[in-house]
Amino acid sequence: MKKIEIIPLAEKKAERRGISQEWIKETIRLPAQVVEGYGGRKVAHRKYMIQNKEYLLRVIYEESKESYEVVSAYLTSQIERYWMEGKDEN
């Protein structure tokens, strides 16, 4: 299993946004969907319920043979803006 590394800036921003490292790791290991990001990066999607409202966690990462390097993560309520129909991986 590949190692998941969260760069310090992404870790700090995720903490400020109330996103746990467990959610980030779960989203990379068990994504509901993965889409192409900018510059060859990938974006893992997973939905979470927070206070009875559905949010999409987007984890932006770079993948190498040995690891996933997380460069950003954020929650959005604009699921339909980012969700790619027909791209579910589960």
Secondary structure as UniProt FT lines:
FT   STRAND          3..6
FT   HELIX           8..16
FT   TURN            17..18
FT   HELIX           21..29
FT   STRAND          33..36
FT   HELIX           38..40
FT   STRAND          42..50
FT   TURN            51..52
FT   STRAND          53..63
FT   STRAND          67..76
FT   HELIX           79..82
FT   TURN            85..86
//
